[in-house]
């Protein structure tokens, strides 16, 4: 535990981090700034300041999914730098460890992942051509596909991180979340098309 001596005060870094985490968790859970301020005993302006200080980006809720990716760590790091909301990227060895689980466990994990992806405005999917088409049909949502090759893919494929960064930048620049009707906004479609990776879903 780290302490800071500030004049006559001793300040706990851990206590401070815990308090900030609670404030942000309340806001993420849907509480207003006023409600959080009353609950946590701070000023509303302090809550607003924290959000501004820590803001990474605004706009659509983005998910990045990819497999089997040779440079998975590099892709995950890029997604983190762009403030991507959900990241599920793994290489062939990690994929095989998942597939080595029981059939029921694999099926349940697949269902949970698909249910999770439906909460996001845009899914950037790096996979085989057939899997991109399949996931797009299942989700019925906006999918930007980056094909890694033809099905089946059983070896790692490197992702062009410069291309992925261009796609992420394009989606972020749209700064427009779509409605929950399953239809893409014109701004978001334009961003993906400019990046050269728009894959229209069956419902779009």
N, C-alpha and C positions, 0 to 999 in steps of 0.2 A: 504494500500500500504506500502510495507516494503522498507526502505532505509538503505544503508550501508555507513558509514563515513569512507573513506579510504584516509588518509592524508587530502589533500585539496579537494578531490573529494567526491561527494555524488552520489552513484550508486543506481539506481532504480531496485529492483528485478523484478518487473512487466515488465519493459521495456526490461530487459535482457531476460526474459522468452519468451516474445512476439517475440523478434528477433530470438531466437533459434528455436521457433516453425515455424516461416516463412521459415527459412533455411531448416529445415527438411521437411516441406510441399512441398517446391520447388523440393527437391530431390525425394520425393515420387512421385511427379507429372511427373518425367522424366527428369528434368533438370540435366545437368552435373555439376560436382563440379566447373568447370571453369565458367559456366554460372551463377551458384548461387553466386559465389564469386564476379563476376562483378556486378550482380544485387544488392546484399546486402552490397557491399563495404567492403568485408573482403578478406583475403588471402585464396587461394584454400586449403592450408595445414590446415587452421583452420576448414574448412568444413570437411575435412578428419578426423581431430582429433575428432570432435564432433561425427561423425559416429562411430569411434572406441570406444570412451568413453561410448557411450550409447548402443553399440551392445549387444543384448541378445542372438541371435543365427543366424545361416545361414541355407540355405537349402530350402526344399520344403515349399510351401505355404500351411498351415494346417488350416482346419476348424474342430471344435468340436461341434457336435449337439447332444442333448439328451433330452428325455422326456418319461414318467414322472419320474424325478429323485428326490429321497428323500433328498439327500445331495447336492442339486444343488449349494449352495454357496461354498461348499468345492471343488466341481468339477470346478466351475468357477475360484476359486482362484488358483487351480493347473494349469489350462490352462494359466492363466495370468503369473504365474511363469515361464512357459515354452515358453512364447512369442508366443502363438498361435495367428494366424492372425484374425480368426473369431470365436466367441463363441456364441452359442445359446443353452442354457441349462435352462430348467425350470421344476418346480414341477407340480403336478396335479392341484393345486389351480390356478397357473399361466396359465396353459394350459386351464382350464375351463373358465378363464376370457377372453382368446383369442377366444375360441369357442363360447362364448356368444355374440360376435360381429355379425353384419349383415353378411349374406351369402356372399355378394359381397366383403366385407372388408376382410373376412377370405380367400376367394379365391385369392384376389389380393395379400395379404401378403404371401400366399403360393407360388404364382408364383414368387414374388420378391425374396423370400428366395432361391428357386430352381435356379433362374438365378444367384444369388450371389454365390451359391455353385459351379457353373460351372467354376468360376474363380480360384478355389483352386486346388492344385495338389492332395491333399489327404483329404478325409472327414472321420473323426472318428465319427461314428454314434452309439449312445446308444438309443435303442428303441426296440419295439417288433420285433419278427422274421419276420413277414410279412412286416412290414414297412421298415426294413432294405433291404429286397429283392426288394421292390417296388422302394425305393429311388435309389438304385443301378441301377435298370433298367432305371429309368428316367434320371439319371445323365450320365450314360454311362462313368463314370470316376472311379478312384480308391476309393474304399470304404473299410474301416476297420470297420467291424460290431462288436459291443459288445451287444449281445442280453440281454434284460432285462426280457424276458418272452414271452409267447405266446399272440398273439392278441386275444381279446382286452385287453389292460392294462388300468385300470381306477383307480389304486392306485399307490402311489409313490413306487419306487423300489430303494434301495440304490445301488450306483455304487462302486465297489471295486477300491478305488483311487490308491492303490498300483499297481493293474493291469493296470489301465489307465496310470499311470506314466511310466510303463514299455513300453506300446505301444508308448507313446509320445517319450520316449527316443530312441526307436527303429527307429521310423520315422526320428527323428532328426539325428541319427547317420549315416543314409544313405547319408545325405548331398547332395542328387542328385535330382534336379527338373526334372520331366519328360517333354518331348516335348508335344505340344498341340494336338497331334494326338489321345489322349485317351488311349495310350498304356503305361503301367507302366514300369519304369526302373527296371533292374534286382536288383540293390542295394536296391531300395525301397521295392520291393516285398520280398527280403530276410529279411529285417528288420522286416516287418510285420509278416512274417512266424515265425521268431524267437520269436516274442512276442506272437505267437499262435492265432493271430486274423486277418489273411488275408482272406478277402472275395472277390473273383475275380468278377469283373464286367463282363457283357455279352460281352463287347468289348475288354476286356483285354486278 
